[in-house]
Every structure is written in C-alpha cells, then in structure tokens.
Amino acid sequence: MPHDLAPDLVERLTKAFEADPTARMLQNAVTTTSVDDIALDRRVVTSIDHSVSHLLDDWAATSQEKSGRCWLFAGTNLLRAGAREKLGVKDFEFSQNHLLFWDKFEKANHWLESIIATADRDVDDRTVAHLLATPAEDGGQWNMFVALVVKHGLVPKIAMPETKSSSNTRLMNRDISTILRQAARDLRARAADGSDADDLQDAKETVLASIHRLLCIHLGTPPESFVWQWKDKDGGFHRDGAMTPLEFAERYVTVPLEDYVCLVNDPRASSPYGRTFTVEHLGNVVGAPPVTYLNVEPDLMKSLAAQAIVGGEPVWFGCDTGQMSHADLGVWDAALFDHAAVYGTEPSLGKADRLLHHESLMTHAMLFTGVDLHDDVPRRWRVENSWGTEKGDKGFMTMNDSWFGEFVFEVAVRRDALPAELQEALSHDPIVLPAWDPMGALAR
C-alpha cells in the first residue's frame, strides 16, 4: 500500500536542515547563484592545459544558431578540411541549409513510410506513440549525414545561404509536425478502411507536396546547378562553371565517406561488444543503408580517433554534452562539478545504468580536431563545437580523457582502421533495437 509523506517526516527533515550550518550556507549561495558555478571544482579547472600535441584546426568555428543541426555542422566541418586544401582557401563552408532542406524532406517521407508500416497497430502502441512524438526532429546520426551527401550532394554556403528558419527551426518544425500528424491520422484511417498500397502512396505524395512547399518557403529552393567561382588565399581567381550539387561533392569531398563506420560504446549487458546494431524506424533516406553501429570498448574508440587525428584527419563524434561540461569555459571533465559536496548525495550511476535509467544518451555531435598524447596515450582532446566563437577558445573546447569514456557514445572512423575481426563483424546482420531505445537518440 502506498505511503504518503507523513508530517513528522517533513518536520524532522526541516529541523535537520536548519541545524546544519553547511546546508544553510549552501542554501544562501545556490538561491542567488547557479548551482553549477557553486559546484565547479576549481582544482579541475586550473589543472586543465588547453594545448595538445597534435592539432589540425586553423579555421574559425561555426554556429548552428538555434537549431538542432550539430550533426550536419560536424559532418560538413569534417569535409571542409580537405575542401579548403583543394580550393587553396583559408575560409570555406559547405551549406548546412542545403542539407537541412533535404534532410527534412527525406525524413518526412521516411516517417510517413513508418506510419504506413505501423497502420495496423493501435495508436497507443509504443512504437506508434514514439513516431507521433517525433515527426520533425532536427537531429541526426553519422549514417544519415552520409546518406544525404550521397543522394543530394553538397553546395558551397553562398549557393544556399542561411535563412531565418534554418538558423531558428522551432516554428518551421511546429508546422511540419502539424502537417505530418494530420497525415498520420488520415493515412491510418485510409488503411483501416481497406485502401491498397497504391492509394496510400498517392495520399503520401500529396502530403509530401505540402512539405516541399513549406520547406521552400522557409529555407529557399535548393539549386539544381550553380556556377562556382572563388579566389584562393593568394588572390588567384578560379571558375569551375556550372555544376550540380552531386558534381560539386564528387569534386570537393576528399575522403571516402561510404568507407566510414560508426563505432559506439554501449556497455549495457544486453549489448555485447563486437556486434552490430540498428534501431527500428531510425533513418532519413528510404533505401539508404540502415543506421548501423558496431559496439566496441571505449579504449578502442579512443585509439582509432587518436590514430585518425595523428594521420591528419578530424573525427566526427557523438556525446552527451550536458554532462560535466562548462560551455563558457569550454571544458569537459568527468569530475568537473562536485555536486556531492553541495547535496550530500554521491552519484553512483555508471554509463550502463545512466542509459538504462534515462539519465544519459547521445545528445550532440561535434568534431575532434586535436589530441594530446603522452607515450601514445590520449590525455585530452580538442573539440570543434558548432555554438559560435563566443564559447570556450573561440568556439573550440577541451575534453579531458576522463570524460571520453563516460560520455562519448559514437565516433566515425574508416573501416580499414578496424582490427580484422571487427571488420568481419560488420558483415553480420545487426541486432535490431526498438525505436525508443536510447541508442536511437539523435544528435542535435
């Protein structure tokens, strides 16, 4: 039988609090100052050296503004390193708005296909409820980034610049969600009335026409082709003539995107290492290779990421950036905040328990652009964020290695960098996780 909060319990707790001078001092502090500023461990902050032994970046950090496009920024930031060199320029950006348009349009189609596939289930079915809760998310995964580039190519930022809605997606997403949820109602009703597959596809295409119109209004119309001309860092003028986004990507993407694999660290007992995983209904481009992860130990992720950086290549990664991080200082450390000293309660959830109990999951994607190695062992990592130049070191952050193992969930590396047995493991059919599994979280 449930027990209510007894008055005598509350009275005892209140008296105990008032009798504790440390608790009252902390109350005075936290009621006027952010608890994270109070808990910030100065010993950790002052021990952090922001220099690294291997540094790749010599460019300005970017800003996703008020949008959940971090995964697109991290991906295009990875690609711009090679494009800058090939173009002979110091500053260059691919258009994130171009990829956002196609991601939104492809996701709408992918989501509607999932709605049709689950139309025979009750609306309160857990999978259906999950789909209805997330019709127009900004976020994504590495494989979803690759799928967009492979199908839709890339353009320079000047060919499809930012708009009000690409930099602040809230209202656009609100209206997309309304259209899609209404479509879900109508498609499910048609299916219940016995409509065949062709009729459902016709109805879906009508919805997609509305989504396409909305996206063009908010984001602009993606160019079918464009003339690309630029000046290099020495002032030389160049013109490539008219080209399509796919031709542009073929010419200026200098890394083999489709040869990359996504490694994850999921230490739950139900997720064995050395196995591949996918998540039901996760993706954006219908027909693209599924979003697939290979589960490995964190030390292997660190080793391969460091190896790529030493070889001159930045590394895309996904993490839970809200944990033990200070955006203004640009610091991540597993012991950055001493909340136990404030609350008198020692946190005891490990990485697996944090996943199981909804305390942690991947929320953000960024780019490793440097690593500090001592005797070939990583000590700290330099990170290019997409929060503008006001945070950290002009938009670049420092991650102590203690944070990597606890809060980094994914890295994208080249397939041929993996040990032979793990390359072989990639050929096995993946374990399918349910749509609501935390490993299906989208970086935003």
Secondary structure, DSSP 8 states (H G I E B T S, - for coil): ------HHHHHHHHHHHHT-HHHHHHHHHHTTS-HHHHHB-HHHHHH-----SEE---S---B--BSS-HHHHHHHHHHHHHHHHHHT-S---B-HHHHHHHHHHHHHHHHHHHHHHTTTS-TTSHHHHHHHH-SS---B-HHHHHHHHHHH---BGGGS---HHHHB-HHHHHHHHHHHHHHHHHHHHHHHTT--HHHHHHHHHHHHHHHHHHHHHHH----S-EEEEEE-TTS-EEEEEEE-HHHHHHHH--S-GGGEEEEE----TTS-TT-EEEETT--SSTTS---EEEE--HHHHHHHHHHHHHTT--EEEEE-TTSSEETTTTEE-TTSB-HHHHHS------HHHHHHTTS----EEEEEEEEEEETTEEEEEEEE-SB-SSSTBTTEEEEEHHHHHHHEEEEEEEGGGS-HHHHHHTTS--EEE-TT-GGG--B-
